[in-house]
Amino acid sequence: MHEILAQEGYTSVSVDEAPVRELFPGVRHRPLWTGPSGAHADLLEMDAGASWPHRDVHEPGPEEVYVVAGTFHDGARDYPAGTFLHAPAGTWHVPSTATGCTLFLFYPEG
């Protein structure tokens, strides 16, 4: 059997080992990866009943969101687990959740 090695630059992180920071009550952020150009991937965990205290504006670039678990509310509608969202640069939402949710976030432009 041949050992298969990952290519140089290939990285991985366990979510459980990623540092966690509470942004607001019931809202936790875990950075997963940051690229040399500033692009980054993160996990956001929101407890049931948690909400962002103000508008979350997408600057300088877009935000990509995948709802991993629970139901995410953007201030206008609910998105269940399995939903992908693209928020163009300059748009905003007010994140909240009645049930709790886990979001995978990707910022391709930092």
DSSP file (Angstrom, degrees, kcal/mol; ACC not computed):
  #  RESIDUE AA STRUCTURE BP1 BP2  ACC     N-H-->O    O-->H-N    N-H-->O    O-->H-N    TCO  KAPPA ALPHA  PHI   PSI    X-CA   Y-CA   Z-CA
    1    1 A M              0   0    0      0, 0.0     2,-0.4     0, 0.0     0, 0.0   0.000 360.0 360.0 360.0 135.4    0.0    0.0    0.0
    2    2 A H        -     0   0    0      1,-0.0     2,-0.4     0, 0.0     0, 0.0  -0.746 360.0-123.8 -94.3 137.7    1.3    3.4   -0.9
    3    3 A E        -     0   0    0     -2,-0.4     2,-0.6     1,-0.0    -1,-0.0  -0.664  22.4-145.9 -78.4 131.7    1.1    6.3    1.5
    4    4 A I        -     0   0    0     -2,-0.4     2,-0.4     0, 0.0    -1,-0.0  -0.887  13.5-159.5-102.4 124.6   -0.7    9.3    0.0
    5    5 A L        -     0   0    0     -2,-0.6     2,-0.1     1,-0.0     3,-0.1  -0.805  19.2-115.1-104.9 144.3    0.6   12.7    1.1
    6    6 A A        -     0   0    0     -2,-0.4     3,-0.1     1,-0.1    -1,-0.0  -0.435  39.8-100.1 -71.6 150.0   -1.4   15.9    0.9
    7    7 A Q    >   -     0   0    0      1,-0.1     3,-2.0    -2,-0.1    -1,-0.1  -0.324  49.6 -83.4 -67.1 153.0    0.0   18.6   -1.4
    8    8 A E  T 3  S+     0   0    0      1,-0.3    -1,-0.1    -3,-0.1     3,-0.1  -0.318 118.8  27.2 -56.6 137.8    2.0   21.5    0.1
    9    9 A G  T 3  S+     0   0    0      1,-0.3     2,-0.3    -3,-0.1    -1,-0.3   0.229  84.4 134.1  91.3 -13.4   -0.3   24.2    1.4
   10   10 A Y    <   -     0   0    0     -3,-2.0    -1,-0.3     1,-0.0     2,-0.3  -0.550  35.0-178.0 -69.5 126.8   -3.2   21.7    2.1
   11   11 A T        -     0   0    0     -2,-0.3     2,-0.3    -3,-0.1    22,-0.0  -0.893  15.8-177.4-129.3 158.4   -4.5   22.5    5.5
   12   12 A S        -     0   0    0     -2,-0.3     2,-0.3     2,-0.0    -2,-0.0  -0.982   3.0-170.8-148.4 157.4   -7.2   21.2    7.8
   13   13 A V        -     0   0    0     -2,-0.3     2,-0.5     5,-0.0     3,-0.1  -0.985  24.2-126.4-148.8 139.9   -8.6   22.1   11.2
   14   14 A S    >>  -     0   0    0     -2,-0.3     3,-1.3     1,-0.1     4,-0.9  -0.751  19.6-137.4 -83.0 130.7  -11.0   20.4   13.6
   15   15 A V  G >4 S+     0   0    0     -2,-0.5     3,-0.9     1,-0.3    -1,-0.1   0.886 105.1  57.6 -55.7 -39.3  -13.8   22.7   14.6
   16   16 A D  G 34 S+     0   0    0      1,-0.2    -1,-0.3    -3,-0.1     4,-0.1   0.755 109.1  45.6 -64.5 -23.2  -13.5   21.5   18.2
   17   17 A E  G <4 S+     0   0    0     -3,-1.3    -1,-0.2     2,-0.1    -2,-0.2   0.535  88.3 105.7 -96.9  -8.2   -9.9   22.6   18.2
   18   18 A A  S << S-     0   0    0     -4,-0.9    14,-0.1    -3,-0.9    -5,-0.0  -0.479  84.0-101.3 -70.6 140.7  -10.5   26.0   16.5
   19   19 A P        -     0   0    0      0, 0.0     2,-0.4     0, 0.0    -1,-0.1  -0.329  38.2-145.7 -61.9 145.1  -10.3   29.0   19.0
   20   20 A V        -     0   0    0     10,-0.2     2,-0.4    -4,-0.1    10,-0.2  -0.936  17.2-177.6-119.1 137.9  -13.7   30.3   20.0
   21   21 A R  E     -A   29   0A   0      8,-2.1     8,-2.8    -2,-0.4     2,-0.7  -0.998  25.7-130.9-134.1 130.0  -14.6   33.9   20.8
   22   22 A E  E     -A   28   0A   0     -2,-0.4     6,-0.2     6,-0.2    -2,-0.0  -0.715  23.1-179.3 -81.2 117.6  -18.0   35.1   22.0
   23   23 A L  E    S-     0   0A   0      4,-2.3    -1,-0.2    -2,-0.7     5,-0.2   0.894  71.1  -9.8 -80.7 -44.0  -18.9   38.0   19.8
   24   24 A F  E >  S-A   27   0A   0      3,-1.2     3,-2.7    28,-0.0    -1,-0.3  -0.907 103.6 -59.0-145.2 165.4  -22.3   38.7   21.5
   25   25 A P  T 3  S+     0   0    0      0, 0.0    26,-0.4     0, 0.0     3,-0.1  -0.324 127.7   2.9 -53.7 122.1  -24.3   36.8   24.1
   26   26 A G  T 3  S+     0   0    0      1,-0.1    21,-2.8    24,-0.1     2,-0.5   0.523 109.6 105.2  79.6   6.0  -25.0   33.4   22.6
   27   27 A V  E <   -AB  24  46A   0     -3,-2.7    -4,-2.3    19,-0.2    -3,-1.2  -0.963  47.6-177.1-124.4 114.6  -23.0   34.1   19.4
   28   28 A R  E     -AB  22  45A   0     17,-3.0    17,-2.8    -2,-0.5     2,-0.4  -0.900  11.1-155.1-118.1 141.3  -19.6   32.4   19.0
   29   29 A H  E     -AB  21  44A   0     -8,-2.8    -8,-2.1    -2,-0.4    15,-0.2  -0.926   7.3-173.9-115.8 134.9  -17.1   32.7   16.3
   30   30 A R  E     - B   0  43A   0     13,-2.7    13,-2.5    -2,-0.4     2,-0.3  -0.942  17.8-144.3-128.4 109.1  -14.4   30.1   15.3
   31   31 A P  E     + B   0  42A   0      0, 0.0    11,-0.2     0, 0.0     3,-0.1  -0.563  22.0 174.3 -71.2 134.5  -11.9   31.0   12.7
   32   32 A L  E     -     0   0A   0      9,-2.6     2,-0.3     1,-0.4    10,-0.2   0.746  58.9  -4.3-109.3 -36.4  -11.0   28.0   10.5
   33   33 A W  E     - B   0  41A   0      8,-1.8     8,-2.4     2,-0.0     2,-0.4  -0.977  47.7-166.2-162.0 143.0   -8.7   29.3    7.8
   34   34 A T  E     - B   0  40A   0     -2,-0.3     6,-0.2     6,-0.2     5,-0.1  -0.991  18.2-148.4-134.2 128.2   -7.2   32.6    6.5
   35   35 A G    >   -     0   0    0      4,-3.1     3,-1.6    -2,-0.4    -2,-0.0  -0.407  31.4-102.1 -90.2 168.8   -5.5   32.8    3.1
   36   36 A P  T 3  S+     0   0    0      0, 0.0    -1,-0.1     0, 0.0    -2,-0.0   0.741 121.4  52.6 -64.0 -23.8   -2.7   35.0    2.0
   37   37 A S  T 3  S-     0   0    0      2,-0.1     3,-0.1    71,-0.1    -3,-0.0   0.457 124.4 -99.2 -90.7  -0.9   -5.0   37.4    0.2
   38   38 A G  S <  S+     0   0    0     -3,-1.6    71,-0.1     1,-0.4    69,-0.1   0.277  76.3 141.3 100.7 -10.7   -7.3   37.8    3.3
   39   39 A A        -     0   0    0     69,-0.3    -4,-3.1    70,-0.1    -1,-0.4  -0.347  30.9-176.5 -58.0 146.3  -10.0   35.4    2.2
   40   40 A H  E     -BC  34 107A   0     67,-1.6    67,-3.0    -6,-0.2     2,-0.4  -0.998  26.8-148.1-152.0 155.9  -11.2   33.5    5.3
   41   41 A A  E     +BC  33 106A   0     -8,-2.4    -9,-2.6    -2,-0.3    -8,-1.8  -0.967  26.3 169.9-123.0 137.9  -13.5   30.7    6.4
   42   42 A D  E     -BC  31 105A   0     63,-2.5    63,-3.0    -2,-0.4     2,-0.4  -0.909  29.5-129.9-142.4 164.2  -15.2   30.6    9.8
   43   43 A L  E     -BC  30 104A   0    -13,-2.5   -13,-2.7    -2,-0.3     2,-0.5  -0.979  19.0-163.3-116.9 135.5  -17.8   28.9   11.8
   44   44 A L  E     -BC  29 103A   0     59,-2.7    59,-3.0    -2,-0.4     2,-0.5  -0.984   2.5-166.1-120.0 126.0  -20.5   30.9   13.6
   45   45 A E  E     -BC  28 102A   0    -17,-2.8   -17,-3.0    -2,-0.5     2,-0.5  -0.946   4.7-172.2-113.1 128.1  -22.6   29.2   16.4
   46   46 A M  E     -BC  27 101A   0     55,-3.1    55,-2.3    -2,-0.5   -19,-0.2  -0.980  16.0-137.2-123.7 126.7  -25.7   30.9   17.6
   47   47 A D    >   -     0   0    0    -21,-2.8     3,-2.3    -2,-0.5    53,-0.4  -0.362  45.1 -75.6 -73.5 158.9  -27.7   29.7   20.6
   48   48 A A  T 3  S+     0   0    0     51,-0.4    50,-0.2     1,-0.3    51,-0.2  -0.329 122.2  16.0 -54.4 130.7  -31.5   29.5   20.5
   49   49 A G  T 3  S+     0   0    0     48,-1.9    -1,-0.3     1,-0.3    49,-0.2   0.404  94.6 137.2  84.4  -1.6  -32.9   33.0   20.8
   50   50 A A    <   +     0   0    0     -3,-2.3    47,-1.9    47,-0.3     2,-0.3  -0.427  27.4 178.6 -77.7 152.2  -29.6   34.7   20.0
   51   51 A S  B     -F   96   0B   0    -26,-0.4    45,-0.3    45,-0.2   -24,-0.1  -0.993  35.3-106.3-150.6 155.7  -29.4   37.7   17.7
   52   52 A W        -     0   0    0     43,-3.1     4,-0.1    -2,-0.3   -28,-0.0  -0.642  31.0-136.7 -75.7 136.1  -26.9   40.1   16.2
   53   53 A P  S    S+     0   0    0      0, 0.0     2,-0.3     0, 0.0    -1,-0.1   0.529  77.8   8.4 -80.0  -3.0  -27.3   43.5   18.0
   54   54 A H  S    S-     0   0    0     41,-0.1     2,-0.1    39,-0.1    39,-0.1  -0.924 101.5 -52.9-158.3 178.3  -27.0   45.6   14.8
   55   55 A R        -     0   0    0     -2,-0.3     2,-0.8    39,-0.1    39,-0.2  -0.398  43.3-142.2 -62.4 137.2  -26.9   45.3   11.0
   56   56 A D  E     -I   93   0C   0     37,-3.3    37,-1.2    -2,-0.1     2,-0.4  -0.895  21.7-161.5-101.9 102.1  -24.1   43.0    9.7
   57   57 A V  E     -I   92   0C   0     -2,-0.8     2,-1.2    35,-0.2    35,-0.2  -0.706  16.7-129.6 -91.1 134.5  -22.8   44.8    6.6
   58   58 A H        -     0   0    0     33,-2.9    32,-3.4    -2,-0.4    33,-0.2  -0.695  42.1-172.9 -88.7  95.0  -20.8   42.8    4.1
   59   59 A E        +     0   0    0     -2,-1.2    -2,-0.0    30,-0.2    51,-0.0  -0.991  53.3   3.7-139.5 142.6  -17.7   44.8    3.5
   60   60 A P  S    S-     0   0    0      0, 0.0    -1,-0.1     0, 0.0    -2,-0.1  -0.998 129.9  -5.7 -84.8 -11.5  -15.2   44.8    1.7
   61   61 A G  S    S-     0   0    0      1,-0.2    29,-0.3    28,-0.1    46,-0.0  -0.592  87.8 -59.3-131.2-168.6  -16.6   41.8   -0.2
   62   62 A P        -     0   0    0      0, 0.0    47,-0.4     0, 0.0     2,-0.4  -0.180  39.0-135.8 -73.3 166.4  -19.3   39.3   -0.3
   63   63 A E  E     -D   87   0A   0     24,-2.4    24,-3.0    44,-0.1     2,-0.5  -0.992   9.8-158.4-124.0 132.8  -20.3   36.8    2.3
   64   64 A E  E     -DE  86 106A   0     42,-2.7    42,-2.4    -2,-0.4     2,-0.4  -0.943  14.3-170.8-109.8 132.0  -21.1   33.1    1.5
   65   65 A V  E     -DE  85 105A   0     20,-2.8    20,-3.2    -2,-0.5     2,-0.5  -0.981  14.0-173.0-128.6 133.5  -23.1   31.3    4.1
   66   66 A Y  E     -DE  84 104A   0     38,-2.4    38,-2.8    -2,-0.4     2,-0.9  -0.993  24.2-136.2-122.5 123.3  -24.0   27.6    4.4
   67   67 A V  E     + E   0 103A   0     16,-2.7    15,-3.2    -2,-0.5    16,-0.3  -0.685  25.4 177.9 -80.5 107.2  -26.5   26.6    7.2
   68   68 A V  E     -     0   0A   0     34,-2.1     2,-0.3    -2,-0.9    -1,-0.2   0.900  64.0  -3.6 -77.5 -43.8  -24.9   23.5    8.7
   69   69 A A  E    S+ E   0 102A   0     33,-1.5    33,-2.0    12,-0.1    -1,-0.3  -0.985 108.4  10.9-149.9 154.1  -27.5   23.0   11.5
   70   70 A G  E    S- E   0 101A   0     -2,-0.3    11,-1.0    31,-0.2     2,-0.4  -0.301  91.8 -57.8  77.8-160.9  -30.6   24.6   12.9
   71   71 A T  E     -G   80   0B   0     29,-1.3    28,-0.4     9,-0.2    29,-0.4  -0.991  44.1-155.3-128.6 124.9  -32.5   27.5   11.3
   72   72 A F  E     -G   79   0B   0      7,-2.8     7,-2.9    -2,-0.4     2,-0.4  -0.799   3.2-159.7 -99.3 137.9  -30.9   30.8   10.5
   73   73 A H  E     -GH  78  96B   0     23,-2.8    23,-2.3    -2,-0.4     5,-0.2  -0.981   6.5-166.8-118.5 128.8  -33.0   34.0   10.2
   74   74 A D        -     0   0    0      3,-1.8    20,-1.8    -2,-0.4     4,-0.1   0.284  60.2 -88.2 -98.5  10.6  -31.6   37.0    8.3
   75   75 A G  S    S+     0   0    0      2,-0.2     3,-0.1    18,-0.2    -2,-0.0   0.193 124.9  47.1 101.8 -15.4  -34.1   39.6    9.5
   76   76 A A  S    S-     0   0    0      1,-0.4     2,-0.3    18,-0.0    -3,-0.0   0.646 117.0  -0.3-124.7 -38.0  -36.5   38.8    6.7
   77   77 A R        -     0   0    0      2,-0.0    -3,-1.8    -5,-0.0    -1,-0.4  -0.969  67.0-101.7-153.2 166.0  -36.9   35.0    6.4
   78   78 A D  E     -G   73   0B   0     -2,-0.3    -5,-0.2    -5,-0.2    19,-0.1  -0.677  23.6-164.5 -92.4 145.5  -35.8   31.7    7.8
   79   79 A Y  E     -G   72   0B   0     -7,-2.9    -7,-2.8    -2,-0.3     3,-0.1  -0.974  13.2-148.6-130.0 116.3  -33.3   29.4    6.2
   80   80 A P  E >   -G   71   0B   0      0, 0.0     3,-1.4     0, 0.0   -13,-0.2  -0.271  40.3 -67.0 -79.1 168.3  -33.1   25.7    7.4
   81   81 A A  T 3  S+     0   0    0    -11,-1.0   -13,-0.2     1,-0.2     3,-0.1  -0.224 122.0  40.0 -50.4 139.7  -30.0   23.5    7.5
   82   82 A G  T 3  S+     0   0    0    -15,-3.2     2,-0.3     1,-0.3    -1,-0.2   0.374  85.3 128.4  96.7  -3.1  -28.8   22.7    4.0
   83   83 A T    <   -     0   0    0     -3,-1.4   -16,-2.7   -16,-0.3     2,-0.4  -0.693  44.2-154.9 -90.0 138.2  -29.4   26.2    2.7
   84   84 A F  E     -D   66   0A   0     -2,-0.3     2,-0.4   -18,-0.2   -18,-0.2  -0.927  11.7-169.4-108.1 136.0  -26.6   28.2    0.9
   85   85 A L  E     -D   65   0A   0    -20,-3.2   -20,-2.8    -2,-0.4     2,-0.5  -0.975  11.3-162.1-125.7 139.6  -26.8   32.0    0.8
   86   86 A H  E     -D   64   0A   0     -2,-0.4   -22,-0.2   -22,-0.2    -2,-0.0  -0.990   7.3-171.0-118.3 122.5  -24.7   34.5   -1.2
   87   87 A A  E     -D   63   0A   0    -24,-3.0   -24,-2.4    -2,-0.5     3,-0.1  -0.941  19.5-136.9-114.5 109.2  -24.7   38.1    0.1
   88   88 A P    >   -     0   0    0      0, 0.0     3,-2.0     0, 0.0   -30,-0.2  -0.163  37.4 -79.3 -62.0 157.2  -23.1   40.6   -2.3
   89   89 A A  T 3  S+     0   0    0      1,-0.2   -30,-0.2   -29,-0.1     3,-0.1  -0.277 118.3  26.6 -54.5 138.9  -20.7   43.2   -1.0
   90   90 A G  T 3  S+     0   0    0    -32,-3.4    -1,-0.2     1,-0.3   -31,-0.1   0.212  94.9 113.4  90.7 -15.0  -22.5   46.2    0.4
   91   91 A T    <   -     0   0    0     -3,-2.0   -33,-2.9   -33,-0.2    -1,-0.3  -0.375  47.3-162.3 -82.5 169.2  -25.6   44.2    1.4
   92   92 A W  E     -I   57   0C   0    -35,-0.2     2,-0.3    -3,-0.1   -35,-0.2  -0.960  14.2-180.0-146.6 162.8  -26.6   43.7    5.1
   93   93 A H  E     -I   56   0C   0    -37,-1.2   -37,-3.3    -2,-0.3   -18,-0.2  -0.940  30.1-123.8-151.8 172.0  -28.8   41.5    7.3
   94   94 A V        -     0   0    0    -20,-1.8   -39,-0.1    -2,-0.3    -2,-0.0  -0.844  35.1-145.0-122.8  91.4  -29.6   41.2   11.0
   95   95 A P        +     0   0    0      0, 0.0   -43,-3.1     0, 0.0     2,-0.3  -0.244  33.6 145.1 -62.6 139.6  -28.7   37.6   11.9
   96   96 A S  B     -FH  51  73B   0    -23,-2.3   -23,-2.8   -45,-0.3     2,-0.3  -0.963  26.9-156.3-158.8 170.6  -30.9   35.8   14.5
   97   97 A T        -     0   0    0    -47,-1.9   -48,-1.9    -2,-0.3   -47,-0.3  -0.940  14.4-166.5-155.9 134.4  -32.2   32.3   15.3
   98   98 A A  S    S+     0   0    0     -2,-0.3    -1,-0.1   -27,-0.2   -26,-0.1   0.803  99.0  32.2 -83.4 -32.7  -35.2   31.1   17.3
   99   99 A T  S    S-     0   0    0    -28,-0.4   -51,-0.4   -51,-0.2    -1,-0.1   0.606 115.3-103.8-100.5 -15.3  -33.9   27.5   17.3
  100  100 A G        -     0   0    0    -53,-0.4   -29,-1.3   -29,-0.4     2,-0.3  -0.002  41.5-159.8  95.5 149.1  -30.1   27.9   17.4
  101  101 A C  E     -CE  46  70A   0    -55,-2.3   -55,-3.1   -31,-0.2     2,-0.4  -0.993  19.2-139.2-159.7 160.6  -27.9   27.4   14.3
  102  102 A T  E     -CE  45  69A   0    -33,-2.0   -34,-2.1    -2,-0.3   -33,-1.5  -0.998  24.9-167.5-124.3 128.9  -24.4   26.7   13.1
  103  103 A L  E     -CE  44  67A   0    -59,-3.0   -59,-2.7    -2,-0.4     2,-0.6  -0.944  17.9-147.4-120.8 136.9  -23.2   28.5   10.0
  104  104 A F  E     -CE  43  66A   0    -38,-2.8   -38,-2.4    -2,-0.4     2,-0.4  -0.919  26.7-164.4 -96.3 124.4  -20.2   28.0    7.8
  105  105 A L  E     -CE  42  65A   0    -63,-3.0   -63,-2.5    -2,-0.6     2,-0.4  -0.892  11.4-173.2-114.5 139.9  -19.0   31.4    6.5
  106  106 A F  E     -CE  41  64A   0    -42,-2.4   -42,-2.7    -2,-0.4   -65,-0.2  -0.996   8.1-169.8-134.2 130.9  -16.7   32.1    3.7
  107  107 A Y  E >   -C   40   0A   0    -67,-3.0   -67,-1.6    -2,-0.4     3,-1.3  -0.882   2.6-174.1-118.2  95.2  -15.4   35.6    2.7
  108  108 A P  T 3  S+     0   0    0      0, 0.0   -69,-0.3     0, 0.0    -1,-0.1   0.726  86.1  36.9 -67.3 -20.8  -13.6   35.2   -0.7
  109  109 A E  T 3         0   0    0    -47,-0.4   -70,-0.1   -71,-0.1   -46,-0.1   0.235 360.0 360.0-113.7  12.4  -12.3   38.8   -0.6
  110  110 A G    <         0   0    0     -3,-1.3   -71,-0.1   -70,-0.1   -51,-0.1   0.455 360.0 360.0  92.8 360.0  -11.5   39.2    3.1
